[in-house]
Amino acid sequence: MYNAESINKILKGELLQQTGFPEIEHLLLDSRKMSFPETSLFIPLVSARRNAHQYMEELYRKGVSNFVVSEQIALENFPKANIILVKDTLQALHALVAYHRQQFHIPVIGITGSNGKTIIKEWLYQLLEKDYNIVRSPKSYNSQIGVPLSVWQMKPEHQLAIFEAGISQPGEMVNLEKIIRPNIGIFTNIGEAHNEGFLNIRQKINEKLVLFAKSELLIYCKDYLVLNECVLTFHAQFGKKDNQEGHQLLSWSRKTDADLRITTVEKGDTHTSIEALYKQAHTLSIRIPFVDEGSIENAIHCWAIMLHLGMEATVIQQRMELLSNIAMRLELKQGINNCSVINDSYSLDLGSLTIALDFLQQQQQHPTRTVILSDILQSGKGEASLYEEVASLLQKKGVQKLIAIGKNISREKKCFQQIPDLKTQFFNTTDEFIQQFNSAEFQHETILVKGARVFEFERIGKLLEQKAHQTILEINLSAIAHNVQQYQALLKPGTRLMAMVKAFSYGSGSFEIANLLQFHGVDYLAVAYADEGVELRRAGITMPIMVMNPEPSTFDAILHWNLEPEIYSMQILLQFEEEVSAAGKTQFPIHIKLDTGMHRLGFEKKHIPELAKILTENTLLKVQSIFSHLAASEDPAKDSLTQQQGRLFFDMSHELQKALGYAVIRHISNSAAIARHPDLQLDMVRLGIGMYGIDSSKEMKDKLRNVSTLKTTIAQLKHLEAGDTVGYGATWEAKGPATIATVRIGYADGYPRRLANGKGKMLIHGKLAPVVGVVAMDMLMLDVTHIPEAMEGDEVIVFGQDLSVHLLSTWADTIPYEILTGISQRVKRVYFQE
Ligand SMILES: *Cc1c(COP(=O)(O)O)cnc(C)c1O
């Protein structure tokens, strides 16, 4: 049990103020995610861009009374709070949780490596939950912030802990090691990706190995050669020798001698059988319901742990057969009757429920938020107090409707029924709910479907989701947030950020993206046309929105919905002024567009005096910002043009601002300019394509993550003989025996018709398959002769992480912007958060 006094002792801080010591249970780092004010300790983190101390007063008003700070603050604003002063709040967080970890003497498994951390963690949970009361990282909480939040969950009733650790630069693992202090380590594997922040792969491996400095056992796969070398060096230094402290190694390999020597791997259609020789003595085998290489590797890691824990071969076999898919992400899909559905039906515990509820709370598009929830099969906590906590979470996260399924949760009805404004329904089983299901009862709601595995809530998901075609565009919301943060990190302090969400957010969505940007503290949105802005307002987006093409026919909508027009000519200025005057409004916000060399829209230098005169004659309009657009900011050969535009803009905006007599925001940079021309950041930047993961500079490319994946499926396979032709016009002819896959995408979906006959390629099972014949309206054919494992129904990647939209656009002689915005609306968008 902690309180401000004991925490101050642990942190060796200074108690600036103390007013009594209520118990502290929760660590609060993100002010937006506050659920339990009375028992939370707020630790405001400070980064180059954001200083969370600014949220203290708001949280204090909401009932938070315990704070750790690293700055002097005005104590008189927090008369009833306990306030601890430390040098650095992130270090304090780490120190506090490292102390907490030391209070437990149970096996702790620490997992690091490039891929598979989360799956191995979740699979170990599936495999061991019958034998241990397990605490584990929620989702993929493995960062400098995620790890402390994970480890803080450790409670006396736990018998085993499983935590993952990820790093992005040298020096970070030493912190995570102190917090996790694993007894047993797993190094999953090492990939070339994300070398960013590291000199080379060895440096990256050695940094990750720091996690196991105090471990007793390290499990790893010898088949990664560089990893093997680094582990052996690490072992020579820190490993167990004779009677000394130090770790032992447990290696496995598919190629050479190892503690767990994999002797055969036999793949069937749906299952893989794996045989091995353990410690040169026991021949063992398992069978898993997966056939892909990643799953095989992850399962072998889990196998090694189970063997180390001394589990019986038959028990291991039984449980391995039952391994199931891990949904690593929260998906947001279109539902029936104008609903949105968040499907997270694969696991349920308090940690992941909280994350899912935060995501639900971010959704503004519908008036009602509904949760369909099963029993929480989590031992340890008393049922009554568990469901009381859940009920209070639902209330805090603004849920209006609960459908609870399961005997336990139904038994604790009372906890939920006493929450004001929460409508409740209870069912004993999933079948009972499905039998009574009436689709008309769901209208204009955002519905979170969240259940433990055994409840098979995916069946409920199917009832609520709109049937999608097999061609879908997946949008990774976490990647957008990551990309926005990469650009934010480049901005000078105080520089604002406008996000360009025109053209359906470059093809990726409307309110789904805007909700995320609003949540991440972007300052402004910009759309091309008024109706795009109206759609965002209708979906509950309240942040300021600039409209770049304000047509006079939409002025009434602009005024009604509080959109802010770009004014680019005298004519549009006078027309708009008249409309504002007729509506009886004053000081209506507008944005002045200057032409500094693009020669598209905008006022020229000679217009400034007259423009200033009109704007200062009355108080109908208020200039919110002055801006211009760069013609070639991405092109080093045109840097002198860019600089010339910058100078002209500076000069013109200065003249106009002086005449106006008040301060306005000035902005000229688009995505490419943010990194390449930092001197042009001014008061705000306009981020477009970069947010969606695309930037022409090498430096930014390495930092950004892929956002969109367009995928489809194989409808039919055909075996052709030499001389057979394919498609309209018979433009392709087989030279010999060939296998052709017909896939469900055509030019009506936005796949360029010019990518016919080998110009375009798609990925099947990680291999490129060229387009053969012409691209038809709804379908096209691929040559898969060299991919014998391709089957009807298999996934086909049109573009994504491993086949970039940029590459596709060069094949089609165009730019990524055109491909992305050209994907037709009949292609369903599926959003997810990792
Ligand atoms: C589209 C647009 C941007 C964003 O450009 P990107 O190259 O996508 O970053 C910025 N400003 C204006 C005026 C735009 O029309």
The ligand as an SDF file (V2000), in Angstrom:
LIG
                    3D

 15 15  0  0  0  0  0  0  0  0999 V2000
   -2.6970   19.5640  -49.4920 C   0  0  0  0  0  0  0  0  0  0  0  0
   -2.1090   20.7680  -48.9500 C   0  0  0  0  0  0  0  0  0  0  0  0
   -1.0760   20.7060  -47.9930 C   0  0  0  0  0  0  0  0  0  0  0  0
   -0.4250   19.4230  -47.5610 C   0  0  0  0  0  0  0  0  0  0  0  0
    0.5440   19.0370  -48.4940 O   0  0  0  0  0  0  0  0  0  0  0  0
    1.4030   17.7080  -48.2870 P   0  0  0  0  0  0  0  0  0  0  0  0
    2.3920   17.7100  -49.3650 O   0  0  0  0  0  0  0  0  0  0  0  0
    0.4420   16.5800  -48.4030 O   0  0  0  0  0  0  0  0  0  0  0  0
    1.9860   17.8160  -46.9440 O   0  0  0  0  0  0  0  0  0  0  0  0
   -0.6550   21.8840  -47.4200 C   0  0  0  0  0  0  0  0  0  0  0  0
   -1.2010   23.0600  -47.7870 N   0  0  0  0  0  0  0  0  0  0  0  0
   -2.1640   23.1670  -48.7210 C   0  0  0  0  0  0  0  0  0  0  0  0
   -2.6960   24.4940  -49.0750 C   0  0  0  0  0  0  0  0  0  0  0  0
   -2.6510   22.0300  -49.3460 C   0  0  0  0  0  0  0  0  0  0  0  0
   -3.5950   22.1340  -50.2780 O   0  0  0  0  0  0  0  0  0  0  0  0
  1  2  1  0
  2  3  1  0
  2 14  2  0
  3  4  1  0
  3 10  2  0
  4  5  1  0
  5  6  1  0
  6  7  2  0
  6  8  1  0
  6  9  1  0
 10 11  1  0
 11 12  2  0
 12 13  1  0
 12 14  1  0
 14 15  1  0
M  END
$$$$
